[in-house]
Amino acid sequence: MKAKKFDAIIVKDLSRLGRNYIEVGNYIEQIFPLFDIRFIAVNDNIDSYKDPKSINNVMVPFKNLMNDEYCRDISNKIRSVFEIKKKNGEFIGSFAPYGYIKDPNDKHHLIVDPESASTVKLIFKLSLEGMGRTTIAHNLNELGILNPLGYRIKVLNMNWKSKKINKDYSFAWDTTTVNSVLKNQIYCGDMIQNKGKLISYKVHKHIKNPEDEWIIVKNTHEAIIDRETFDKVQEAIMSRDTRLGKDGNLSIFAGHIKCADCKRAMVKRQSSYYKNKPRKYYYYACSTFFRKSIGLCTKHSIRNDRLEEAVLEAVKLQISLVIDADKIIRNISKSKKFNYKMDTVSNNIDRQERELDKYKKLKKSTYEDWKFGIIKEDEYYEYVKGYEDKIQQLDSSLKKLYIERATASNKNQYDSGWIEKFETNKNIKELSKEVIDDLIEDIYVHEGGNITIKFKFQDEYQNVVDYIKENKYLLEDK
C-alpha cells in the first residue's frame, strides 16, 4: 500500500479484513483514505468510492465489534479445551520435549526417543559426578552431539524456520540449554504444562506463569530419569545457584557488550594472576568460547579496567561532538540568512502541499471522467500515470523539506529529546549502568582487545551532521 502497488482492497465481508474492531476501524476510517485506497466489502454493501457514506454507517463499527466478539468467544472455547487436556495429562505442545517424540497412535502421549534420551541420561550422569553446566556443554559439543534445536531440525527433520538460526552457534549446547534439561521434571515421567500463556487473543506476547499455576500430572509417560537421581541433581543445582557472582554486582556493561565475531554476549570472569604474578582482576571473554566450545570462537578477552577507560573516553568524545553540533545548529538558526531560508522552506512546503492535494484530486476525478465516457481508457491510464509520477515527486520533495525544517528547529523528526540525553552527561567523570543504557546500543570486542562502540541515535546525529555540511554557508561568523 505504501509503495502504491494497488489502489483497492476487496473482501467478502468485514470479518475478512480483520476481527480486531479497533484496528479494522482505524484502517477503514483513517489509513485507507490517507493512502487513497478504495475499500469494498461485498456482502456488507460497503464501497468507499461509489458510496463514501457506507463507511460511516453506524452498523460498520457494530459489525466489527461482533466479529471481534466472535474471535474472543472462539479463543475462550479453545482455551477451555486445552485446560481440560492439560489437567488430564495430555500433551498439547507443538513439539515434544527433547528426549521424547509424540506417539504415532496418540499425539497427546509421549514416548521415549532412544537417541536423544541417551544424551539426557549423560547430562544427568555428568552433573551427578560434580561437573558444572558449562563443562557439560563443552563436553557435549566436543562429542559432536546436537543440541535440542539442531536435533529437531537435522535428525527429526522438523520444519523449523528462523532468521536467528546460525548453524555454527545455534546447534551447539550452552549453559542455558543444559540447565533447562537438568531442571525439567518431565524426565521423571510427569507432565508439566501451563508454564506460560499469551496475554490475550489479541496480544500474542508469551509471559511466564508462577509455579503455583503450573499444571503437573504425575506418571503420564515413561520416565528417562528416576526420581532419586532427579532430586539429587536439583539439590546440587540449588546449592550452586544460590551463590553470589564473583564480584557480587551486575556489570555496568550487561546487555551491551558482545563478541565482534559471533555477536554473542561476553561473560565477566575473574583471574587471580596477571603475568604470572598474584593480582586479582576482572575481564570479559566471549561466551561462545567459554560456554559452548573453544572451536566455535576465540577468547576475545579484554580487561575490565581497560574497557571502562576506553568506553569512558569514547562517551566523552561523543558527548562533545553532539554538544558542538547542537551549538552550530543554534548559531545557524540565529543568522539572518537562516531566517530568510526558513521562510523560503516554509513557503515551498505550503506550495508543494497545495500542489500535492491538487494532483490527488485530479487523479480521483480522472476515474469519474473515464466511467462517464468523457475520456477513453488509454487516456485514463496515461493521465493517471502522469499524476502518480507527479505525486511521487512531490512526496519525495516534501519529505526532504520536512526533515530540513525539523532539523533546523533543533528537533529531530524521530526523537526531539535525544540531544538532551548527551547534554545531561556532559560533566561525566565515571561510567554508570544508567549512562551506558542511555547512550550506548552495543560494544563489540575484537580479538586482540580493540573495541567498536555503536552509540544510540547515530542516525539522528548523522542527520544533524549532514544538515550542518549543507548549511554551514549560513554562518555569519565563518
C-alpha positions in Angstrom: 0.0 0.0 0.0 2.8 2.4 0.9 4.6 1.5 -2.3 1.4 2.3 -4.2 1.3 -1.2 -5.8 -2.5 -1.4 -5.6 -5.5 1.0 -5.5 -8.2 -1.1 -3.9 -8.9 -3.8 -1.4 -11.9 -6.1 -2.0 -13.2 -8.6 0.7 -16.2 -10.8 1.1 -17.2 -9.1 4.3 -15.7 -7.0 7.1 -14.6 -10.1 9.0 -12.2 -11.0 6.2 -10.3 -7.7 6.6 -9.8 -8.5 10.3 -11.5 -9.2 13.6 -9.8 -6.6 15.8 -12.5 -4.0 15.7 -10.1 -1.2 16.8 -7.6 -2.0 14.1 -10.2 -2.5 11.4 -11.9 0.7 12.2 -8.6 2.5 12.1 -7.8 1.2 8.7 -11.2 1.9 7.2 -11.7 5.4 8.6 -8.1 6.7 8.6 -5.4 4.6 6.9 -7.2 3.7 3.6 -8.3 7.3 3.0 -4.8 8.6 3.8 -3.3 6.4 1.1 -6.2 6.9 -1.3 -7.2 3.2 -1.2 -10.7 2.1 -2.3 -12.2 -0.4 0.1 -15.1 -2.8 -0.9 -16.8 -5.3 1.4 -19.2 -7.1 -0.9 -21.7 -8.7 1.5 -21.8 -5.7 3.7 -22.6 -3.3 0.8 -19.5 -1.1 1.5 -17.7 0.8 -1.2 -15.7 3.8 -0.1 -15.6 5.2 -3.7 -19.1 4.8 -5.0 -20.8 5.3 -1.6 -18.5 7.1 0.9 -21.3 7.2 3.4 -21.3 3.4 3.6 -18.0 3.6 5.6 -19.6 5.9 8.2 -22.7 3.8 8.6 -23.5 3.1 12.3 -23.7 -0.6 11.5 -20.0 -0.8 10.5 -18.4 -0.4 13.9 -21.2 -2.7 15.4 -20.4 -5.4 12.8 -16.6 -5.1 13.6 -17.4 -5.4 17.3 -19.4 -8.6 16.7 -16.6 -10.0 14.6 -14.2 -9.3 17.4 -16.5 -10.9 20.0 -16.8 -14.0 17.8 -12.9 -14.2 17.8 -12.9 -13.8 21.6 -15.5 -16.4 22.1 -13.7 -19.0 20.0 -10.4 -18.2 21.8 -12.1 -18.8 25.2 -13.6 -22.1 24.0 -10.2 -23.3 22.7 -8.5 -22.3 26.0 -11.1 -24.3 27.9 -10.5 -27.4 25.8 -6.7 -27.1 26.3 -7.2 -26.6 30.0 -9.1 -29.9 30.2 -6.4 -31.7 28.2 -3.7 -30.3 30.4 -5.5 -31.5 33.6 -5.9 -34.9 32.0 -2.2 -35.1 31.5 -2.4 -34.9 27.7 0.5 -33.3 25.9 -0.7 -30.3 23.8 2.6 -28.8 22.7 3.6 -28.4 19.0 6.9 -30.2 19.6 7.8 -33.0 22.0 10.4 -32.1 24.7 14.0 -33.2 23.9 14.3 -36.9 24.8 10.8 -37.7 23.7 8.7 -37.9 20.5 4.9 -37.9 20.0 3.2 -41.3 20.0 2.2 -42.0 16.3 -1.1 -43.5 17.6 -1.9 -40.7 20.0 -0.3 -37.2 19.5 -1.2 -36.3 23.1 1.0 -39.0 24.5 4.8 -39.0 24.7 7.1 -42.0 24.1 10.9 -42.1 24.7 13.2 -41.3 21.7 16.2 -43.6 22.4 18.9 -41.4 20.8 18.1 -38.1 22.5 17.1 -39.9 25.7 20.7 -41.3 26.0 22.0 -37.7 25.8 19.6 -36.7 28.6 20.9 -39.5 30.8 24.5 -38.5 30.0 23.8 -34.9 31.1 22.3 -36.0 34.5 25.2 -38.5 35.0 27.8 -35.8 34.4 26.0 -33.4 36.7 25.9 -36.1 39.5 29.6 -36.6 39.1 30.1 -32.9 40.0 30.6 -31.5 36.6 29.4 -27.9 36.1 26.9 -26.9 33.4 29.4 -25.0 31.3 31.8 -28.0 31.3 28.9 -30.3 30.4 28.1 -28.1 27.4 31.8 -28.2 26.3 31.9 -32.0 26.5 28.7 -32.4 24.5 29.9 -30.0 21.8 33.3 -31.8 21.6 31.4 -35.1 21.2 29.6 -33.6 18.3 26.1 -34.0 19.9 23.5 -31.6 18.5 21.5 -29.5 21.0 17.7 -29.9 21.1 17.1 -27.4 18.2 19.7 -29.0 16.0 18.4 -32.5 16.8 14.9 -31.4 15.9 15.9 -29.9 12.6 18.7 -32.3 11.4 17.7 -35.6 12.8 13.9 -35.5 13.2 13.6 -33.3 10.0 11.1 -31.0 11.6 10.3 -27.8 9.7 11.7 -25.0 11.8 12.4 -21.7 10.1 14.0 -18.7 11.9 16.3 -15.9 10.7 18.1 -16.2 14.1 19.4 -19.7 13.3 23.1 -19.9 12.6 24.3 -23.5 12.2 27.7 -22.9 13.9 26.2 -21.4 17.0 22.5 -22.3 17.2 23.1 -26.1 17.1 25.7 -26.0 19.9 25.0 -26.7 23.6 25.4 -23.9 26.1 24.9 -23.4 29.9 21.2 -22.3 29.5 20.2 -25.4 27.4 22.0 -27.8 29.7 20.3 -26.1 32.7 16.8 -26.4 31.1 17.3 -30.2 30.7 18.6 -30.7 34.3 15.6 -28.8 35.7 12.9 -30.4 33.6 10.7 -32.6 35.7 9.1 -34.2 32.6 12.1 -36.6 32.5 10.7 -38.2 35.7 7.5 -39.2 33.7 5.5 -36.2 34.9 3.6 -33.9 32.5 4.4 -30.3 33.3 2.3 -27.7 31.4 0.8 -24.3 31.7 4.3 -22.8 32.4 3.3 -19.8 30.3 0.5 -18.1 28.4 -0.4 -15.5 25.9 -1.5 -12.2 27.3 -4.7 -12.4 25.3 -6.1 -13.5 21.9 -5.2 -10.0 20.6 -1.7 -9.6 22.2 0.5 -12.6 21.2 3.1 -12.0 23.8 4.1 -15.0 25.8 4.5 -14.5 29.6 5.6 -16.9 32.3 3.2 -18.2 34.9 4.2 -18.6 38.6 4.9 -22.1 39.6 1.7 -22.4 41.7 -0.2 -22.1 38.4 1.7 -24.9 36.6 -0.4 -28.0 35.9 1.5 -31.1 36.9 0.2 -34.6 36.3 2.4 -37.4 37.5 3.3 -40.7 35.8 1.8 -39.9 32.4 4.6 -41.3 30.3 7.8 -43.4 30.6 10.5 -41.8 32.7 14.0 -41.3 31.4 15.5 -40.3 34.8 14.4 -41.9 38.1 13.1 -39.5 40.8 16.0 -40.1 43.2 18.6 -39.0 40.6 16.4 -36.0 39.6 16.1 -34.8 43.2 19.8 -35.1 43.9 20.6 -33.0 40.8 18.1 -30.4 41.9 19.8 -30.1 45.3 23.1 -29.7 43.6 21.8 -27.0 41.3 20.2 -25.1 44.2 23.4 -25.1 46.1 25.3 -23.7 43.1 22.6 -21.2 42.0 22.2 -19.5 45.4 25.8 -18.2 45.5 26.5 -14.6 44.5 28.5 -13.8 41.5 32.3 -13.5 41.8 32.2 -9.7 42.4 28.6 -9.6 43.8 27.5 -6.9 41.3 25.7 -6.6 38.0 28.2 -5.4 35.3 27.5 -1.9 34.0 28.0 -3.3 30.5 25.4 -6.1 31.0 23.2 -6.4 27.9 25.6 -4.3 25.7 29.0 -6.0 25.4 29.3 -8.6 22.6 31.8 -10.6 20.7 32.6 -8.8 17.4 32.8 -12.1 15.5 30.0 -14.4 16.8 27.9 -11.4 18.1 27.1 -13.3 21.3 27.3 -11.8 24.8 30.6 -11.5 26.6 30.9 -13.0 30.1 32.6 -11.4 33.1 35.3 -13.6 34.7 37.8 -13.2 37.5 41.5 -14.0 37.4 43.9 -14.1 40.4 47.1 -13.8 38.4 48.4 -11.2 35.9 51.6 -12.1 34.0 52.3 -14.9 36.5 52.1 -12.6 39.5 49.3 -12.7 42.1 46.9 -10.0 41.2 43.1 -10.2 41.2 41.3 -8.5 38.3 38.2 -8.9 36.2 38.0 -9.4 32.4 35.4 -10.1 29.7 35.5 -13.0 27.3 33.3 -14.5 24.5 30.5 -16.6 26.0 30.6 -18.9 22.9 34.2 -19.7 23.6 33.7 -20.5 27.3 30.2 -21.9 27.4 29.9 -23.8 24.1 33.2 -24.8 22.6 36.6 -23.4 22.1 36.5 -24.4 18.5 33.4 -22.2 17.7 35.0 -18.8 18.5 38.1 -17.3 20.0 38.5 -15.8 23.5 38.2 -12.0 22.6 39.3 -11.1 26.1 39.6 -7.6 27.4 40.4 -6.4 31.0 37.5 -4.6 32.8 39.6 -1.6 33.8 40.8 -1.0 30.2 37.3 -1.5 28.8 35.9 1.1 31.2 38.7 3.5 30.4 38.2 3.2 26.6 34.4 3.4 26.8 34.5 6.5 29.1 36.8 8.3 26.7 34.6 7.4 23.7 31.5 8.6 25.6 33.2 11.9 26.5 34.2 12.4 22.8 30.7 11.6 21.5 29.1 13.9 24.1 31.4 16.7 23.0 30.6 16.1 19.3 26.9 16.2 19.9 27.0 19.3 22.0 29.3 21.1 19.4 26.9 20.1 16.6 24.0 21.4 18.6 25.8 24.7 19.2 26.5 25.1 15.5 22.8 24.5 14.6 21.8 27.1 17.1 24.2 29.6 15.6 22.9 28.8 12.1 19.3 29.3 13.3 20.2 32.8 14.7 21.6 34.1 11.4 19.7 36.4 9.1 20.4 34.2 6.1 18.9 31.3 8.0 15.6 33.1 8.8 15.3 34.0 5.1 16.0 30.4 4.1 13.5 29.1 6.6 10.8 31.4 5.2 11.6 30.0 1.8 11.4 26.4 3.1 8.0 27.1 4.7 6.7 28.7 1.6 7.9 25.8 -0.5 6.2 23.3 1.9 2.9 25.3 1.7 3.1 25.5 -2.1 4.0 21.8 -2.6 1.3 20.6 -0.2 -1.3 22.6 -2.2 0.1 21.1 -5.4 0.1 17.6 -4.0 -3.5 17.9 -2.9 -4.4 19.2 -6.4 -2.9 16.2 -8.2 -4.5 13.8 -5.8 -7.9 15.3 -6.6 -7.1 15.2 -10.3 -6.2 11.6 -10.1 -9.6 10.8 -8.4 -11.6 12.9 -10.8 -10.0 11.2 -13.8 -11.6 7.9 -12.8 -15.1 9.6 -12.9 -14.3 11.1 -16.4 -13.4 7.6 -17.7 -16.5 6.0 -16.2 -18.8 8.7 -17.7 -17.2 8.4 -21.1 -15.6 11.8 -21.1 -12.1 10.3 -21.8 -11.0 7.0 -23.3 -9.5 4.1 -21.3 -6.0 4.6 -22.8 -6.2 8.3 -22.0 -7.3 7.5 -18.4 -4.2 5.3 -17.8 -1.9 7.9 -19.4 -3.4 10.7 -17.2 -3.2 8.5 -14.0 0.4 7.6 -14.7 1.3 11.2 -15.1 -0.5 12.2 -11.9 1.1 9.4 -9.9 4.6 10.3 -11.1 4.0 13.9 -10.0 2.5 12.8 -6.7 5.6 10.6 -6.1 8.0 13.5 -6.9 6.1 15.9 -4.6 6.0 13.3 -1.8 9.8 12.9 -2.0 10.5 16.6 -2.1 8.2 17.3 0.8 9.9 14.6 3.0 13.2 16.4 2.4 11.7 19.8 3.3 10.1 18.4 6.5 13.4 16.9 7.6 15.2 20.2 6.8 12.6 22.2 8.8 12.7 19.7 11.7 16.5 19.5 11.9 16.8 23.3 11.6 14.5 23.9 14.5 16.8 21.7 16.6 14.2 18.9 16.8 14.8 15.5 15.2 11.8 14.1 13.4 12.0 10.8 15.4 13.0 11.9 18.9 13.4 15.5 19.9 14.9 14.6 23.3 18.0 12.7 22.2 20.4 15.7 22.3 19.3 16.3 25.9 20.5 12.8 26.9 24.0 13.7 25.9 23.9 17.2 27.4 22.8 15.7 30.8 26.1 13.8 31.0 28.4 16.5 29.7 30.4 16.6 33.0 30.7 12.8 33.3 33.6 11.6 35.4 32.9 7.9 35.6 30.7 5.3 33.8 27.5 4.0 35.3 24.8 1.5 34.2 22.4 4.3 33.5 24.8 6.2 31.2 25.6 3.0 29.3 21.8 2.2 28.9 21.0 5.8 27.8 23.8 6.3 25.3 25.1 3.0 24.0 23.5 0.4 21.9 26.3 -2.2 21.7 30.0 -2.6 22.5 31.8 -5.1 20.2 35.1 -6.6 21.4 37.5 -7.7 18.7 40.2 -10.4 19.1 43.3 -8.5 20.4 41.3 -6.1 22.6 40.1 -3.4 20.2 36.5 -2.3 20.6 33.8 -0.9 18.4 31.1 1.2 20.0 27.6 1.6 18.4 26.0 4.6 20.0 22.3 5.2 20.2 20.8 7.9 18.0 23.6 7.5 15.3 21.1 8.1 12.5 19.7 11.3 14.2 23.3 12.5 14.8 24.2 11.9 11.1 21.1 13.9 10.1 22.4 16.8 12.1 25.9 16.5 10.6 24.6 16.4 7.1 22.4 19.4 7.8 25.5 21.4 9.1 27.5 20.4 6.0 24.7 21.6 3.7 24.1 24.9 5.6 27.4 26.0 7.0 27.5 28.8 4.5 24.7 30.4 6.5 27.0 31.0 9.5 27.8 34.7 9.5 31.0 34.1 11.5 33.0 31.8 9.1 
